[in-house]
Amino acid sequence: MSNKIMVVNAGSSSLKFKLYEMPEEKVLTQGIFERIGLEEGIFQIEVAGENKKEYLQLPNHAVCVTHLVKVLVEEGIVSDLNEITGVGHRVVQGGKYFSDAALLDEKSENLIEMMNSLAPLHNPAHLIGIRAFKEVLPNVKMTATFDTAYHQSMEMEDYLFPIPYEYYEDYDIRRYGAHGTSHHYLALEAKNHELKDSKSQRVITCHIGSGASITASKDAKCVATSMGLTPLGGIMMGTRCGDIDPSVYKFIAEYTNQSIDEVYDTLYKKSGLIGVSGVSSDTRDIEAAIKNGDKRALAAAKLFARRIADYIGQYYIRLGGADLIVFSAGIGENSPYFRKLVVDNIASALNLRLDEQANKSSNRERGIISTPDSKVKVAIIPTDEEIMIARDCIRILNLN
């Protein structure tokens, strides 16, 4: 039986969507609403391979969903809204409550809302999107796929922070990680393809975009991950500092007379690549600046690569070795320069050799970029979080 599944990623002022024919995993359409709540919004949708764009008033997410379903019928993408048998939503933070995708009902929505403080930029926006779809499509069952769920298989030693234990007991302060849907997809893909003939399935996945995290997986189950309580922890990112000495907070507050919230904002939005380079949070701009001799840009790039390499080394030990290192997401899939910069940091220790030509020629293309004699394989695997959400929706709603 064929099902049409809508996959949704709602932000505070945006709403991304992709409609699948399942189980064929065929993309019927995709698009985005932007500038929701502003004077003029933007709506883009792909119809028969052509991108259509509209400028219109989008006061809230419910108006977006109403417009979307109207266009789906008008463009003949669906002949009737009853063809949509499920809606799968991306949710960043599920806390300790969700180790798998879940049916969206009153209980699960309340738990998602409880996690707002751990993902203040994401969970409230996801709930807005969920409620907008429930208003417009009240008879369609919906599911949530959590970025944190994949990491719930970590052992206590890997998720506990060395702080007074009552903070964990009373306030659930621990490592939750992020990008779990992506890391899960990449680990499964590696298991089923790049390592299908291997007895060992030890994989280190590098989801490197403006937000970035590293995960160690064994047999497609998470062992450890870099992001912490929130997406601020782990490796350095586009605007986020990642792991730093906690006393830095105190010194910044004292020297600059900033409040706790102001320091947090600085570390979240003004640090990382943009903070060190002074150029941009975008690695393409960093690369261009390096070519023009910008020393701070070069320092930012080297620091970024070194932090990623440190985690790869840590996880190599944690897994007792590695069979595959995966580069994915915006930077991981598209930047030969940064991939090489990372690999140069780990090549000697891991007896790893990069195929320079394969690395240069790969641009969002899946493939092995290490040489045949490399002790550890290195691959580019484009991530696909949306298809994982669609699969979860089919499974949770038992639509097979």
C-alpha positions as CSV (number, residue, x, y, z in Angstrom):
1,M,0.0,0.0,0.0
2,S,1.3,3.5,-0.9
3,N,1.2,6.4,1.5
4,K,1.8,10.1,1.2
5,I,3.8,11.3,4.1
6,M,4.5,15.0,4.8
7,V,7.8,15.7,6.6
8,V,8.0,19.1,8.5
9,N,10.8,21.1,10.1
10,A,9.3,24.2,11.6
11,G,11.4,27.1,12.8
12,S,10.2,30.3,14.6
13,S,10.0,32.2,11.2
14,S,10.2,29.4,8.7
15,L,8.6,26.1,7.8
16,K,10.4,23.5,5.6
17,F,8.4,20.6,4.1
18,K,8.9,17.6,1.9
19,L,6.1,15.2,0.7
20,Y,7.1,11.6,0.1
21,E,5.4,8.7,-1.6
22,M,6.1,5.8,0.7
23,P,7.4,3.1,0.8
24,E,8.9,4.0,-2.5
25,E,10.7,7.0,-0.8
26,K,9.9,9.1,-3.8
27,V,9.9,12.9,-3.3
28,L,6.7,14.4,-4.7
29,T,7.4,18.0,-3.8
30,Q,9.4,20.1,-1.3
31,G,9.8,23.7,-0.3
32,I,9.9,26.3,2.4
33,F,8.0,29.2,3.9
34,E,10.3,32.0,5.1
35,R,9.9,35.3,6.9
36,I,6.7,34.1,8.7
37,G,5.3,36.9,10.9
38,L,7.1,39.7,9.0
39,E,5.6,42.2,6.6
40,E,6.2,40.1,3.5
41,G,6.8,36.3,3.5
42,I,8.3,34.0,0.9
43,F,6.9,30.7,-0.2
44,Q,8.8,28.3,-2.5
45,I,7.7,24.9,-3.8
46,E,9.0,22.5,-6.3
47,V,6.5,21.5,-8.9
48,A,7.4,19.0,-11.7
49,G,11.1,19.9,-11.3
50,E,10.4,23.6,-11.4
51,N,10.9,25.9,-8.4
52,K,7.9,28.3,-7.9
53,K,8.2,31.3,-5.7
54,E,5.6,33.6,-4.2
55,Y,5.7,36.7,-2.0
56,L,2.7,36.9,0.3
57,Q,1.6,37.7,3.8
58,L,2.3,34.9,6.2
59,P,1.2,36.1,9.6
60,N,1.5,32.7,11.3
61,H,2.3,29.0,10.6
62,A,-1.4,28.0,10.3
63,V,-1.8,30.4,7.4
64,C,1.3,28.7,5.8
65,V,-0.1,25.2,6.2
66,T,-3.5,26.3,4.8
67,H,-1.8,27.8,1.8
68,L,0.4,24.7,1.4
69,V,-2.5,22.2,1.3
70,K,-4.3,24.5,-1.2
71,V,-1.3,24.6,-3.5
72,L,-0.9,20.8,-3.3
73,V,-4.4,20.3,-4.6
74,E,-4.2,23.1,-7.2
75,E,-0.9,21.9,-8.6
76,G,-2.2,18.3,-8.8
77,I,0.4,17.0,-6.4
78,V,-2.4,15.4,-4.5
79,S,-5.9,15.1,-5.9
80,D,-7.4,15.0,-2.4
81,L,-6.0,15.9,1.1
82,N,-7.1,12.5,2.3
83,E,-4.2,11.1,0.4
84,I,-1.9,12.5,3.1
85,T,-1.9,9.6,5.6
86,G,0.7,11.0,8.0
87,V,2.8,14.0,9.0
88,G,6.2,13.5,10.6
89,H,7.7,16.5,12.5
90,R,11.4,17.1,13.4
91,V,11.8,17.9,17.1
92,V,15.3,18.9,18.4
93,Q,15.0,18.0,22.1
94,G,13.2,15.0,23.5
95,G,15.2,14.9,26.7
96,K,15.3,11.6,28.6
97,Y,11.7,10.9,27.6
98,F,12.1,9.7,24.0
99,S,14.5,7.1,22.8
100,D,12.5,6.6,19.6
101,A,10.1,8.6,17.4
102,A,6.6,8.9,19.0
103,L,3.0,9.5,18.1
104,L,2.0,13.1,18.7
105,D,-0.7,13.3,21.3
106,E,-1.4,15.4,24.3
107,K,1.1,13.6,26.5
108,S,4.0,13.8,24.0
109,E,3.2,17.4,23.2
110,N,3.4,18.3,26.9
111,L,6.7,16.5,27.2
112,I,8.1,18.4,24.2
113,E,7.0,21.6,25.8
114,M,8.7,20.6,29.1
115,M,12.0,20.5,27.1
116,N,11.7,24.1,25.8
117,S,14.4,25.3,28.2
118,L,16.9,22.9,26.7
119,A,16.2,24.0,23.1
120,P,14.6,27.5,23.4
121,L,15.3,28.3,19.8
122,H,13.8,25.1,18.4
123,N,11.2,23.2,20.5
124,P,8.8,26.1,20.8
125,A,8.9,26.6,17.1
126,H,8.4,22.9,16.5
127,L,5.3,23.0,18.7
128,I,3.9,25.9,16.6
129,G,4.4,23.9,13.5
130,I,2.8,20.8,15.0
131,R,-0.3,22.7,16.2
132,A,-0.6,24.5,12.9
133,F,-0.8,21.2,11.0
134,K,-3.2,19.8,13.6
135,E,-5.5,22.8,13.0
136,V,-5.5,22.4,9.3
137,L,-5.4,18.6,9.0
138,P,-7.2,17.5,12.2
139,N,-7.9,14.0,11.0
140,V,-4.3,13.1,10.0
141,K,-2.1,11.3,12.6
142,M,1.3,12.8,13.3
143,T,4.6,11.7,14.7
144,A,7.7,13.4,16.1
145,T,11.3,12.3,15.4
146,F,13.7,13.6,18.0
147,D,17.3,14.7,17.3
148,T,18.2,13.4,20.8
149,A,16.6,10.0,20.5
150,Y,19.5,8.2,18.8
151,H,21.9,9.2,21.6
152,Q,19.8,7.7,24.4
153,S,21.7,4.4,24.0
154,M,24.8,6.1,25.6
155,E,26.1,4.6,28.8
156,M,25.9,6.8,32.0
157,E,29.7,7.4,31.8
158,D,29.2,8.9,28.4
159,Y,26.3,11.2,29.2
160,L,26.8,12.2,32.8
161,F,28.6,15.5,33.7
162,P,31.1,15.6,36.6
163,I,28.9,18.0,38.7
164,P,26.9,17.3,41.9
165,Y,24.8,14.3,41.1
166,E,21.6,15.9,42.5
167,Y,21.7,18.3,39.5
168,Y,21.2,15.3,37.3
169,E,18.6,13.8,39.5
170,D,16.7,17.0,40.2
171,Y,17.1,18.9,36.9
172,D,18.0,16.2,34.3
173,I,21.3,18.1,33.5
174,R,23.3,15.7,31.3
175,R,24.5,15.2,27.8
176,Y,21.7,14.8,25.3
177,G,23.5,15.5,22.0
178,A,21.9,16.7,18.8
179,H,21.8,15.8,15.0
180,G,20.8,12.3,16.1
181,T,18.5,11.7,13.2
182,S,21.4,12.5,10.8
183,H,24.0,10.4,12.7
184,H,21.5,7.5,12.8
185,Y,21.0,7.7,9.0
186,L,24.7,7.9,8.3
187,A,25.5,4.9,10.6
188,L,22.8,2.8,9.0
189,E,24.0,3.8,5.5
190,A,27.5,2.9,6.4
191,K,26.4,-0.5,7.9
192,N,24.3,-1.4,4.8
193,H,26.7,-0.1,2.1
194,E,30.3,0.9,2.9
195,L,30.7,-1.7,5.6
196,K,28.3,-4.3,4.4
197,D,31.0,-7.0,4.1
198,S,32.8,-6.0,7.3
199,K,32.5,-8.0,10.5
200,S,33.1,-4.8,12.5
201,Q,30.7,-1.7,12.4
202,R,32.6,1.0,14.2
203,V,31.8,4.3,12.6
204,I,32.6,7.9,13.5
205,T,30.2,10.3,11.8
206,C,31.1,14.0,11.4
207,H,27.9,16.1,10.8
208,I,29.7,19.3,10.0
209,G,27.6,22.3,9.1
210,S,27.0,25.7,10.7
211,G,26.0,23.5,13.6
212,A,28.2,20.5,14.0
213,S,28.6,17.4,16.0
214,I,30.6,14.1,16.0
215,T,29.2,10.7,17.0
216,A,30.7,7.3,17.6
217,S,28.5,4.4,16.7
218,K,28.8,0.7,16.9
219,D,26.5,-1.6,15.0
220,A,24.4,1.6,14.2
221,K,23.9,2.4,17.9
222,C,25.2,5.5,19.5
223,V,28.1,5.1,21.9
224,A,29.1,8.7,22.4
225,T,28.4,12.1,20.9
226,S,30.0,15.6,21.2
227,M,27.1,18.0,21.8
228,G,26.2,18.3,25.4
229,L,23.1,19.6,27.4
230,T,22.4,22.0,24.5
231,P,23.7,22.5,21.0
232,L,26.3,24.9,22.4
233,G,28.6,22.1,23.5
234,G,31.1,19.9,21.6
235,I,33.2,21.0,18.7
236,M,33.6,24.6,17.6
237,M,30.9,25.7,15.1
238,G,29.9,28.6,12.8
239,T,28.9,30.9,15.7
240,R,29.1,28.6,18.7
241,C,32.2,28.1,20.9
242,G,31.7,24.4,21.7
243,D,33.5,23.0,24.7
244,I,35.5,25.6,26.7
245,D,36.9,26.0,30.2
246,P,33.8,27.0,32.3
247,S,35.7,29.7,34.0
248,V,35.7,31.6,30.7
249,Y,32.1,32.5,31.5
250,K,33.1,34.2,34.7
251,F,36.0,36.1,33.3
252,I,34.0,37.4,30.3
253,A,31.2,38.5,32.6
254,E,33.7,40.3,34.9
255,Y,35.8,42.0,32.2
256,T,32.9,43.0,29.9
257,N,30.2,43.6,32.6
258,Q,27.8,41.3,30.7
259,S,25.0,39.4,32.4
260,I,24.8,35.6,32.3
261,D,22.3,35.8,29.4
262,E,24.5,38.2,27.5
263,V,27.6,36.0,27.9
264,Y,25.6,32.9,26.8
265,D,24.4,34.9,23.7
266,T,28.0,35.8,22.9
267,L,29.1,32.2,23.1
268,Y,26.2,31.0,21.1
269,K,25.9,33.6,18.4
270,K,29.2,35.5,18.2
271,S,31.9,32.9,18.8
272,G,33.2,29.9,16.8
273,L,34.4,30.7,13.3
274,I,32.9,34.2,13.2
275,G,34.4,35.0,16.6
276,V,37.9,33.8,15.9
277,S,38.1,34.9,12.2
278,G,36.2,38.2,12.4
279,V,35.3,37.4,8.9
280,S,32.2,35.1,8.7
281,S,30.6,32.0,10.1
282,D,30.5,30.6,6.6
283,T,33.5,28.4,5.7
284,R,33.3,29.6,2.0
285,D,34.1,33.1,3.2
286,I,36.8,31.8,5.5
287,E,38.4,29.9,2.6
288,A,38.3,33.0,0.4
289,A,39.9,35.1,3.2
290,I,42.6,32.5,3.7
291,K,43.5,32.8,0.0
292,N,43.8,36.5,0.5
293,G,46.3,36.0,3.3
294,D,44.0,36.6,6.3
295,K,45.9,35.1,9.3
296,R,42.9,35.2,11.6
297,A,40.8,33.3,9.1
298,L,43.6,30.7,8.8
299,A,43.7,30.4,12.6
300,A,39.9,29.9,12.8
301,A,40.1,27.2,10.1
302,K,43.0,25.4,11.9
303,L,41.2,25.6,15.2
304,F,38.0,24.3,13.7
305,A,39.8,21.3,12.2
306,R,41.8,20.6,15.3
307,R,38.7,20.4,17.5
308,I,37.0,18.0,15.1
309,A,40.2,15.9,15.0
310,D,40.4,15.8,18.8
311,Y,36.9,14.3,18.9
312,I,37.7,11.8,16.2
313,G,40.8,10.7,18.2
314,Q,38.8,10.4,21.4
315,Y,36.1,8.3,19.7
316,Y,38.7,6.1,18.0
317,I,39.8,5.1,21.4
318,R,36.2,4.9,22.8
319,L,35.3,2.4,20.0
320,G,38.5,0.5,20.2
321,G,39.3,1.5,16.7
322,A,37.3,2.6,13.7
323,D,36.3,1.0,10.4
324,L,34.9,4.2,8.8
325,I,35.0,8.0,9.3
326,V,32.1,9.8,7.6
327,F,32.0,13.4,6.5
328,S,28.5,14.8,6.0
329,A,26.2,17.9,6.2
330,G,27.0,21.3,4.5
331,I,30.7,21.6,5.2
332,G,31.4,17.9,5.4
333,E,29.8,17.2,2.0
334,N,31.0,20.3,0.1
335,S,34.4,21.4,1.3
336,P,37.5,19.5,0.2
337,Y,39.6,22.1,1.9
338,F,38.2,21.5,5.4
339,R,38.0,17.7,4.9
340,K,41.7,17.7,4.1
341,L,42.5,20.0,7.1
342,V,40.8,17.5,9.4
343,V,42.3,14.4,7.9
344,D,45.8,16.0,8.1
345,N,45.4,16.2,11.9
346,I,44.6,12.5,12.3
347,A,46.4,10.8,9.3
348,S,49.6,9.9,11.1
349,A,48.1,8.6,14.4
350,L,45.4,6.5,12.6
351,N,47.6,5.4,9.7
352,L,45.1,7.0,7.4
353,R,45.7,8.3,3.9
354,L,43.5,10.6,1.9
355,D,43.0,10.1,-1.8
356,E,43.7,13.7,-2.8
357,Q,42.0,13.5,-6.2
358,A,38.9,11.7,-4.8
359,N,38.6,14.4,-2.1
360,K,38.9,17.2,-4.6
361,S,36.4,15.8,-7.1
362,S,33.7,14.9,-4.5
363,N,31.1,17.6,-4.2
364,R,28.0,16.3,-2.3
365,E,28.8,13.0,-4.1
366,R,28.9,9.8,-2.1
367,G,32.1,8.0,-2.2
368,I,35.3,6.7,-0.5
369,I,38.0,9.4,-0.3
370,S,40.7,7.4,1.4
371,T,43.3,5.3,-0.5
372,P,43.0,1.5,-0.6
373,D,45.9,1.0,1.8
374,S,44.5,3.4,4.4
375,K,43.9,1.6,7.8
376,V,40.6,3.5,8.2
377,K,38.2,4.2,5.4
378,V,37.0,7.7,5.0
379,A,33.8,8.5,3.1
380,I,31.4,11.2,2.1
381,I,27.8,10.3,2.7
382,P,25.2,13.0,2.1
383,T,22.8,13.0,5.0
384,D,19.0,12.7,4.7
385,E,17.2,13.5,7.9
386,E,13.9,13.9,6.1
387,I,13.7,10.3,4.9
388,M,14.4,9.1,8.4
389,I,11.4,11.1,9.6
390,A,9.2,9.7,6.9
391,R,10.3,6.1,7.7
392,D,9.6,6.8,11.4
393,C,6.2,8.1,10.6
394,I,5.3,5.0,8.6
395,R,6.6,2.7,11.3
396,I,5.0,4.5,14.3
397,L,1.7,4.8,12.6
398,N,1.9,1.2,11.4
399,L,1.2,2.2,7.8
400,N,3.3,-0.6,6.2
